């Protein structure tokens, strides 16, 4: 990992309308897509939501479509890649998740702030614990309010899926014990 990842990235953000508890989410996304068929962010969201709910279906084809719609090098393309990484992660396809996140990072051109915690979670889940902890330590230094303590991590990951939450909490506990 780099010593710091200070750069914001609007291409990597969970939008508020992606509340998986909302029973109208799917219908709302499909309605917005009917009105704006060429919107890669909406298409990526429509692909991601079913995966996060544990449904397999056509999500890969939908992500391919979203990617084809996005302008090369754009924040929208980074969002598609970032979201697809989370889809792969949620399915336990860790190398594919890392590949998409690395591509999104490369397109950013800087050091996006989401990289250390995201890479830490996937590397830890892949069994690359030491490298995962190195990235997590950078996240804890860069964003202590989110990653700097067990309590901060618990608050940050409260809405995450169980496997994501377990990886982050395990690293936070390990980091706290090593201090």
C-alpha positions in Angstrom: 0.0 0.0 0.0 0.9 3.6 -0.5 1.5 5.6 2.7 -1.8 7.5 2.3 -4.9 7.5 0.2 -6.2 11.1 0.5 -8.1 11.5 -2.8 -11.9 11.6 -2.8 -13.7 9.5 -5.5 -17.3 10.3 -6.4 -17.1 7.2 -8.6 -17.1 5.0 -5.5 -20.1 5.7 -3.3 -23.2 3.8 -2.2 -26.0 6.1 -3.1 -28.7 6.6 -0.5 -31.4 5.2 -2.8 -29.7 1.8 -2.5 -31.4 0.9 0.8 -31.9 -2.9 0.4 -34.6 -2.8 3.0 -36.8 -0.7 0.7 -39.4 -3.0 -0.9 -39.8 -0.5 -3.7 -36.1 -0.3 -4.6 -36.2 -2.7 -7.6 -39.3 -1.1 -9.1 -37.9 2.3 -8.6 -34.6 1.5 -10.2 -36.4 -0.1 -13.2 -38.6 2.9 -13.5 -35.6 5.3 -13.5 -33.9 3.1 -16.1 -36.9 3.2 -18.4 -36.7 7.0 -18.3 -32.9 7.1 -18.6 -31.8 4.0 -20.5 -28.2 5.2 -21.1 -27.4 5.9 -17.4 -24.5 3.6 -16.4 -24.8 4.3 -12.7 -28.5 3.3 -12.7 -27.7 0.2 -14.8 -24.9 -0.8 -12.3 -27.2 -0.3 -9.4 -29.9 -2.4 -11.0 -27.2 -5.1 -11.5 -25.8 -4.8 -7.9 -29.0 -4.9 -5.9 -30.1 -8.4 -6.8 -26.6 -9.8 -6.1 -26.5 -8.1 -2.7 -29.9 -9.8 -2.0 -28.4 -13.2 -2.8 -29.9 -13.6 -6.3 -27.7 -14.6 -9.1 -29.7 -14.0 -12.4 -28.3 -11.9 -15.2 -26.1 -9.6 -13.1 -22.9 -10.1 -15.1 -24.6 -9.2 -18.4 -26.2 -6.1 -16.7 -22.8 -5.0 -15.5 -21.4 -5.5 -19.0 -24.2 -3.3 -20.3 -23.5 -0.6 -17.7 -19.8 -0.7 -18.6 -20.5 -0.3 -22.3 -22.6 2.8 -21.5 -20.0 4.6 -19.4 -17.6 7.0 -20.9 -14.0 5.7 -20.9 -12.1 7.0 -17.8 -15.2 8.6 -16.3 -16.4 8.6 -12.7 -19.4 6.6 -13.9 -17.1 3.9 -15.2 -15.3 3.8 -11.9 -18.7 3.4 -10.2 -19.6 0.5 -12.5 -16.2 -1.2 -11.7 -16.4 -0.5 -8.0 -20.0 -1.8 -7.8 -19.1 -4.9 -9.8 -16.2 -5.5 -7.4 -18.7 -5.5 -4.5 -21.0 -7.9 -6.4 -18.1 -10.3 -6.8 -17.1 -9.9 -3.2 -20.6 -10.7 -2.0 -20.5 -13.9 -4.0 -17.1 -14.9 -2.5 -15.3 -14.3 -5.8 -12.5 -12.4 -4.2 -9.9 -12.3 -7.0 -12.5 -11.0 -9.5 -13.5 -8.3 -6.9 -9.9 -7.2 -6.5 -9.4 -7.1 -10.2 -12.4 -4.7 -10.7 -11.3 -2.5 -7.8 -7.7 -2.3 -9.1 -9.1 -1.2 -12.5 -11.2 1.4 -10.8 -8.2 2.7 -8.8 -6.1 2.8 -12.0 -8.8 4.8 -13.8 -8.9 7.3 -10.9 -5.3 8.2 -11.5 -4.6 9.2 -7.9 -4.9 7.5 -4.5 -8.6 7.1 -3.9 -9.6 7.1 -0.2 -11.7 3.9 -0.6 -8.7 1.8 -1.6 -7.1 0.8 1.8 -10.2 -0.4 3.6 -11.7 -2.1 0.5 -8.4 -3.9 -0.4 -7.9 -4.8 3.2 -11.3 -6.5 3.4 -10.8 -8.5 0.1 -7.2 -9.4 0.8 -8.1 -10.6 4.4 -10.9 -12.7 2.9 -8.5 -14.2 0.3 -6.3 -15.3 3.1 -3.6 -12.7 2.4 -3.9 -11.6 6.0 -0.6 -9.7 6.4 -1.1 -7.6 3.2 -4.7 -7.0 4.3 -3.5 -5.7 7.7 -1.0 -3.4 6.0 -3.8 -1.8 3.9 -6.1 -1.7 7.0 -3.4 0.1 9.0 -3.3 2.8 6.3 -7.1 3.1 6.4 -7.0 3.4 10.2 -4.3 6.2 9.9 -6.1 8.0 7.0 -9.6 7.8 8.4 -9.5 7.1 12.2 -13.1 8.1 12.6 -14.1 5.1 10.4 -11.3 2.6 10.9 -9.1 3.7 13.8 -10.7 1.7 16.6 -12.9 -1.4 17.1 -15.8 1.0 18.0 -15.3 3.1 14.9 -15.2 0.0 12.7 -18.3 -1.4 14.3 -20.2 1.8 13.6 -18.8 2.0 10.0 -19.8 -1.6 9.1 -23.1 -1.8 10.9 -25.0 -2.1 7.7 -22.5 -4.3 5.8 -23.2 -7.9 4.9 -22.0 -10.5 7.4 -18.8 -11.6 5.5 -17.7 -8.0 4.9 -18.4 -7.1 8.5 -16.5 -10.1 9.9 -13.4 -9.3 7.8 -13.3 -5.6 8.9 -14.0 -6.4 12.6 -11.3 -9.1 12.6 -8.7 -6.7 11.3 -9.8 -4.0 13.7 -9.4 -6.4 16.6 -6.0 -7.6 15.3 -4.8 -4.1 14.9 -6.0 -3.1 18.4 -4.2 -6.1 20.0 -0.9 -5.2 18.2 -0.8 -1.6 19.4 
